[in-house]
Amino acid sequence: MPCELCNAFENEKDRVIYSDAHVFVVPILHPIKDGHVMIIPIRHAENMKDLSADKSRAFMTAANLAMDAVKKTYGQTPMLLVNGWEYRSEPHLHAHVLPSNTNLRGLYAASEGVVGRNKASVEELTAMADKIRVHFSYES
């Protein structure tokens, strides 16, 4: 299913920071802050499981390169984030790299209004694992 990001590599060549045979890195059109970039597969894929091993490796290599470059450019430790399917503006798989002065726990706690660090009991962790394990498969 073609989408706006399917043509982004060709349409945004002047903004491409990095590319290889499978992925590219580009500043996002609506950045949250300066330094906000996206890693995008060149060919349409909606999930990580849609990528071959080579394309997955290329995606993660590009993410690491983007994180290193953002850190060197902005002096802040970057975050690598992938939105869940229901929260993406495009169905095309992409990841965000943003410079940050906090960690994921701090960001999520502030965003969701939850306690930043709350140690769970062994029983709670086992119950959580049991709930998730039922749905843990490559096919779904």
C-alpha positions in Angstrom: 0.0 0.0 0.0 1.9 3.1 -1.2 1.9 6.1 1.2 3.6 9.5 1.5 6.8 8.0 3.0 7.1 5.6 0.0 8.1 8.6 -2.2 10.0 10.5 0.5 13.4 9.2 -0.6 12.9 10.6 -4.1 11.0 13.7 -3.1 13.3 14.7 -0.2 16.8 14.0 -1.7 18.1 17.5 -0.7 17.3 16.7 3.0 18.6 13.1 3.1 21.4 12.9 5.7 22.2 9.2 5.1 21.1 6.4 2.9 22.1 2.9 1.8 20.4 0.3 -0.4 17.5 -0.2 2.2 17.0 2.8 4.4 17.5 6.6 4.7 17.6 9.2 7.4 16.0 12.6 7.0 14.9 15.5 9.2 11.1 15.1 10.0 8.8 17.7 8.3 7.2 18.6 11.7 10.0 18.3 14.2 9.3 18.2 17.9 12.7 20.0 18.3 15.8 20.7 16.4 17.6 17.5 15.7 14.5 15.4 15.2 15.2 12.9 12.4 13.5 9.8 11.0 14.9 6.5 9.8 12.7 5.1 7.0 12.9 2.0 4.9 13.1 2.9 1.2 10.5 0.3 0.2 7.2 0.1 2.0 7.1 -1.9 5.2 4.6 -1.5 8.0 6.2 -3.6 10.7 9.8 -4.6 11.7 8.8 -8.2 10.9 8.2 -7.1 7.3 12.0 -6.4 6.9 14.4 -9.1 5.8 17.5 -9.7 8.0 19.6 -7.4 5.8 17.0 -4.7 5.9 16.5 -5.0 9.6 20.3 -4.7 10.1 20.4 -1.7 7.8 17.5 -0.1 9.8 19.3 -0.5 13.1 22.7 0.6 11.7 21.0 3.8 10.4 19.4 4.3 13.8 22.8 3.9 15.5 24.5 6.3 13.1 21.6 8.8 13.5 21.9 8.6 17.3 25.7 9.2 17.2 25.3 12.1 14.8 22.5 13.7 16.9 24.6 13.3 20.1 27.7 14.9 18.5 25.6 17.7 17.0 23.4 18.6 19.9 25.3 17.4 23.0 22.2 15.6 24.3 21.7 11.8 24.5 19.2 10.9 21.8 16.2 8.7 22.2 15.1 6.1 19.5 11.4 5.7 19.4 8.9 3.8 17.2 5.3 4.7 17.4 2.7 1.9 17.7 0.7 1.3 14.6 -2.4 3.2 15.9 -0.4 6.3 16.6 1.5 6.7 13.3 0.6 9.4 10.9 1.7 7.1 8.0 1.5 3.3 7.9 5.1 3.1 6.6 7.5 1.9 9.2 9.7 4.6 10.6 11.7 5.4 13.7 12.3 8.8 15.4 15.6 9.9 16.8 15.5 13.0 19.0 18.0 14.7 21.2 16.8 14.6 24.8 17.7 15.8 28.3 15.8 13.0 30.0 15.4 9.2 29.7 12.5 7.2 28.4 11.3 6.5 31.9 11.1 10.2 32.7 9.5 11.1 29.4 6.9 8.3 29.7 6.2 9.1 33.3 5.6 12.8 32.6 3.5 12.0 29.5 1.3 9.3 31.1 1.2 10.8 34.6 2.6 7.6 36.2 5.4 7.0 38.8 8.8 7.1 37.1 10.2 4.1 39.0 8.0 1.7 40.9 9.6 -1.7 41.6 7.2 -4.6 40.9 7.0 -7.7 42.9 8.1 -11.1 41.4 4.5 -12.1 41.3 3.5 -9.0 39.4 6.3 -9.5 36.9 5.4 -13.1 36.5 1.7 -12.2 35.9 2.8 -9.6 33.3 5.1 -12.1 31.5 2.2 -14.7 31.5 -0.2 -12.2 29.9 2.2 -11.1 27.2 3.7 -14.6 26.5 0.2 -15.8 25.3 0.4 -13.3 22.4 4.2 -13.5 21.7 4.6 -14.9 18.2 6.2 -13.8 15.0 3.1 -14.5 12.9 0.7 -12.0 14.4 
